Amino acid sequence: MTDTNFKEKLFQASAKSTSQSANRISSQKLAQLADDFDLDLYTAHNLALKYNIIPDRYLRNFNALSLEDQQALAKSKVLIVGAGGLGGYISETLARTGVGDLVLADGDVFEESNLNRQIFSTQETLGKSKVYAAKQCIQSINPFVKCHVIPEFLDESSLPPLLNKVDLVIDALGGITFRQVLLEYTLDSGLALISGSVAGWSGFAATITPGHKGPIEFWTGQEGQAAEIKLGCLAPIVSLIASIQCAEAINILTQKKANLVGKIFFIDLKTMTWEIFDLQDQN
């Protein structure tokens, strides 16, 4: 069957949206059409959006996002380095929002101390790969999204080939060892890096692009250790910083202004205070 046939069947299966100047279609009908035309779900999903037919799962994205924004997200590919605390919330949020292709890299497995804050950490996933647990959950949330997993820690040899295939990189690492390498390689590739870090009740987020300073001094605690090792790591600040990172990612992928370029958004939930630091003013 041709693309024209699929388009015709899409419109027949869709209905007029009462809130948008476009048609809408349920996930069940879209999945059935994909099966009828021997298409993978990702392709059927992107074709529906191309023809201005909105999957019902995204109706509450509007009017915060436009149809053009949703189309742009569906065609985007994001590398998320780390699938634990920040990475778990980030990957789930981007999948729910409709980012079409996610690449998750993490060589770790879940342990019991992760249960306090990592969204894919459950009694059932203890001892299992973080990225595979994430993929299983993401596919149950939004099967129209591609989710590629790399069950290993990235290094100087495995990172560069990935950077040639993605539109954006998100730093969701839990330590400090690989962060500077990730920053340098990402910027050298001409991509933006959205970084986040948490410790105790506080955390920060920053967007780094070529030509702008990075937040390296905020990554370390005393004696060069990751601050979270000394101060702990709580679920409220993890989910909040991940949300800030996701908001920046959506801005970038939809060609909107990234608000944290050359800046650091810092927040302390214990005192309910926050501040934005301009890195360009730092000596």
C-alpha positions as CSV (number, residue, x, y, z in Angstrom):
1,M,0.0,0.0,0.0
2,T,1.2,3.5,-0.7
3,D,1.8,6.5,1.5
4,T,-1.4,8.0,0.0
5,N,-3.4,5.0,1.0
6,F,-2.1,5.4,4.6
7,K,-2.9,9.1,4.7
8,E,-6.4,8.4,3.5
9,K,-7.0,5.7,6.1
10,L,-5.5,8.0,8.8
11,F,-8.1,10.7,8.0
12,Q,-10.9,8.1,8.0
13,A,-9.9,6.9,11.4
14,S,-9.4,10.3,12.9
15,A,-11.9,12.8,14.2
16,K,-12.0,16.6,14.3
17,S,-10.5,18.0,17.5
18,T,-12.8,20.4,19.4
19,S,-9.8,22.4,20.7
20,Q,-7.4,22.3,17.7
21,S,-7.6,23.2,14.0
22,A,-6.5,19.6,13.3
23,N,-7.8,16.1,13.6
24,R,-7.1,13.7,16.4
25,I,-6.6,9.9,16.6
26,S,-6.4,7.4,19.5
27,S,-3.2,5.5,20.1
28,Q,-5.2,2.2,19.6
29,K,-6.4,3.2,16.1
30,L,-3.0,4.6,15.1
31,A,-1.3,1.3,16.2
32,Q,-3.9,-0.7,14.3
33,L,-3.2,1.3,11.1
34,A,0.5,0.8,11.6
35,D,0.0,-2.9,11.7
36,D,-2.4,-2.9,8.7
37,F,0.2,-1.0,6.6
38,D,3.2,-2.9,8.0
39,L,4.7,0.2,9.5
40,D,6.6,0.5,12.8
41,L,4.9,2.6,15.4
42,Y,7.5,5.4,15.2
43,T,7.0,5.9,11.5
44,A,3.2,5.8,11.8
45,H,3.3,8.3,14.6
46,N,5.5,10.8,12.7
47,L,3.3,10.5,9.6
48,A,0.2,11.2,11.6
49,L,1.8,14.4,12.9
50,K,3.1,15.3,9.4
51,Y,-0.5,15.2,8.2
52,N,-1.6,17.4,11.1
53,I,-3.4,14.5,12.9
54,I,-2.7,14.7,16.6
55,P,-2.4,11.5,18.7
56,D,-4.8,11.8,21.6
57,R,-1.9,11.3,24.0
58,Y,-0.6,14.8,23.2
59,L,-3.9,16.7,23.4
60,R,-2.9,18.2,26.8
61,N,0.4,19.4,25.4
62,F,-1.6,22.1,23.5
63,N,-1.6,25.1,23.6
64,A,1.6,25.1,25.6
65,L,3.1,23.5,22.5
66,S,2.0,24.1,18.9
67,L,1.5,21.5,16.3
68,E,4.8,22.5,14.7
69,D,6.5,22.1,18.1
70,Q,5.0,18.6,18.4
71,Q,6.2,17.7,14.9
72,A,9.7,18.9,15.8
73,L,9.9,16.9,19.0
74,A,8.7,13.7,17.1
75,K,11.7,14.1,14.7
76,S,14.3,14.8,17.4
77,K,16.9,12.4,18.8
78,V,18.3,13.0,22.3
79,L,21.2,11.3,24.0
80,I,20.7,11.0,27.8
81,V,23.9,10.0,29.6
82,G,22.9,8.3,32.9
83,A,19.6,6.5,33.5
84,G,19.4,6.7,37.3
85,G,18.0,9.6,39.3
86,L,18.0,12.5,36.8
87,G,18.1,10.3,33.8
88,G,15.0,8.3,34.8
89,Y,12.8,11.3,35.3
90,I,14.3,13.0,32.1
91,S,13.7,10.0,29.8
92,E,10.1,9.4,31.1
93,T,9.2,13.1,30.8
94,L,10.6,13.4,27.3
95,A,8.8,10.2,26.2
96,R,5.5,11.5,27.6
97,T,6.0,14.8,25.8
98,G,6.7,13.1,22.5
99,V,10.4,13.3,21.8
100,G,10.6,10.7,19.1
101,D,14.0,9.0,19.6
102,L,15.8,8.6,22.9
103,V,19.3,7.1,23.4
104,L,20.0,6.0,27.0
105,A,23.6,5.2,28.1
106,D,24.4,3.7,31.6
107,G,26.4,0.7,32.6
108,D,24.9,0.5,36.1
109,V,22.3,-1.8,37.7
110,F,19.8,-0.9,40.3
111,E,20.6,-1.4,44.0
112,E,18.5,-0.9,47.1
113,S,19.9,2.6,47.9
114,N,18.4,3.8,44.6
115,L,14.8,3.2,45.7
116,N,14.6,6.5,47.5
117,R,14.8,8.6,44.3
118,Q,15.2,6.7,41.0
119,I,11.9,6.4,39.3
120,F,12.6,3.1,37.5
121,S,14.0,1.6,40.6
122,T,11.5,-0.9,42.2
123,Q,11.8,-4.1,44.1
124,E,11.4,-5.9,40.8
125,T,14.3,-4.1,39.1
126,L,16.9,-4.5,41.8
127,G,20.0,-6.0,40.3
128,K,18.8,-5.3,36.8
129,S,20.2,-3.0,34.2
130,K,19.0,0.6,34.5
131,V,18.8,1.3,30.8
132,Y,16.8,-1.9,30.1
133,A,14.4,-1.2,33.0
134,A,14.0,2.4,31.6
135,K,13.3,1.1,28.1
136,Q,10.7,-1.3,29.3
137,C,8.9,1.5,31.2
138,I,9.2,4.0,28.4
139,Q,7.7,1.6,25.9
140,S,4.8,0.9,28.2
141,I,4.2,4.7,28.4
142,N,4.7,5.7,24.8
143,P,5.3,2.8,22.4
144,F,5.5,5.3,19.5
145,V,8.9,6.6,20.8
146,K,12.1,4.8,19.8
147,C,14.3,4.0,22.8
148,H,17.9,2.8,22.1
149,V,19.9,1.6,25.1
150,I,23.6,1.3,25.7
151,P,24.2,-0.8,28.8
152,E,27.7,0.5,29.4
153,F,29.5,3.6,30.7
154,L,30.5,5.8,27.9
155,D,34.2,6.7,27.4
156,E,36.4,8.7,25.0
157,S,36.0,6.0,22.3
158,S,32.3,5.2,22.5
159,L,31.0,8.7,22.9
160,P,32.0,10.5,19.6
161,P,30.1,8.1,17.3
162,L,26.9,8.8,19.2
163,L,27.3,12.6,19.0
164,N,27.1,12.4,15.2
165,K,23.6,10.9,15.4
166,V,21.8,13.1,17.9
167,D,20.4,16.6,18.1
168,L,21.0,17.2,21.8
169,V,22.9,15.7,24.8
170,I,21.7,15.7,28.4
171,D,24.1,15.1,31.3
172,A,22.3,13.0,33.9
173,L,25.5,11.6,35.4
174,G,25.7,10.9,39.1
175,G,29.4,11.5,39.6
176,I,32.1,13.9,38.4
177,T,34.6,11.5,36.6
178,F,33.3,11.6,33.1
179,R,31.5,15.0,33.1
180,Q,34.3,17.2,31.8
181,V,35.0,14.7,29.0
182,L,31.3,14.7,28.1
183,L,31.2,18.5,28.1
184,E,34.3,18.9,25.9
185,Y,33.3,16.2,23.4
186,T,29.7,17.5,23.1
187,L,30.8,21.1,22.5
188,D,33.5,20.0,20.0
189,S,30.6,18.3,18.1
190,G,28.7,21.6,17.9
191,L,25.9,20.3,20.1
192,A,24.4,21.8,23.3
193,L,24.7,20.0,26.6
194,I,22.1,20.3,29.3
195,S,23.7,19.5,32.6
196,G,22.1,18.9,36.0
197,S,23.4,18.0,39.4
198,V,21.9,17.4,42.9
199,A,23.1,17.1,46.5
200,G,21.0,16.9,49.6
201,W,18.1,19.5,49.2
202,S,19.8,21.5,46.5
203,G,20.6,21.2,42.8
204,F,21.5,23.1,39.7
205,A,20.8,23.0,36.0
206,A,22.8,24.7,33.2
207,T,22.8,24.7,29.4
208,I,26.2,24.8,27.8
209,T,26.8,25.6,24.1
210,P,30.0,26.2,22.1
211,G,31.6,29.4,23.2
212,H,30.0,29.6,26.6
213,K,31.4,28.6,30.0
214,G,30.4,25.4,31.8
215,P,29.6,24.9,35.5
216,I,32.6,22.7,36.3
217,E,33.1,24.4,39.7
218,F,29.6,23.4,40.8
219,W,30.1,19.7,40.1
220,T,32.5,19.1,42.9
221,G,32.2,19.1,46.7
222,Q,35.0,19.0,49.2
223,E,38.2,17.3,48.2
224,G,37.0,16.9,44.6
225,Q,34.2,14.5,45.5
226,A,30.7,14.6,44.0
227,A,28.7,16.7,46.4
228,E,25.9,14.2,46.5
229,I,28.2,11.6,48.2
230,K,28.7,13.9,51.1
231,L,25.2,15.5,51.3
232,G,22.9,12.7,50.1
233,C,20.4,12.7,47.3
234,L,16.6,13.3,47.8
235,A,13.8,12.6,45.4
236,P,12.2,16.1,45.5
237,I,15.3,17.8,44.2
238,V,16.1,15.1,41.7
239,S,12.6,15.3,40.0
240,L,12.7,19.1,40.1
241,I,16.2,19.5,38.4
242,A,15.2,16.8,35.9
243,S,12.1,18.9,35.0
244,I,14.3,22.0,34.5
245,Q,16.5,20.0,32.2
246,C,13.5,18.7,30.2
247,A,12.1,22.2,29.8
248,E,15.4,23.4,28.4
249,A,15.5,20.4,26.1
250,I,12.0,21.1,24.7
251,N,13.0,24.8,24.1
252,I,16.0,23.8,22.2
253,L,14.4,21.0,20.2
254,T,11.5,23.3,19.2
255,Q,13.9,26.2,18.2
256,K,12.9,28.3,21.2
257,K,15.2,30.3,23.4
258,A,17.3,28.2,25.8
259,N,17.1,30.2,29.0
260,L,20.1,28.8,30.8
261,V,22.9,29.2,28.2
262,G,25.9,30.7,30.1
263,K,24.0,30.6,33.3
264,I,23.3,28.3,36.3
265,F,19.9,27.8,37.8
266,F,20.5,26.9,41.5
267,I,17.7,26.0,44.0
268,D,17.7,25.0,47.6
269,L,14.4,23.3,48.6
270,K,15.2,23.3,52.3
271,T,15.0,27.1,52.3
272,M,12.8,27.4,49.2
273,T,15.3,29.9,47.7
274,W,16.7,30.0,44.2
275,E,19.0,32.1,42.1
276,I,20.3,32.3,38.6
277,F,24.1,32.9,38.3
278,D,25.5,34.4,35.1
279,L,28.7,32.5,34.3
280,Q,29.9,35.1,31.9
281,D,30.4,37.4,34.9
282,Q,32.5,34.9,36.8
283,N,36.3,35.3,36.8
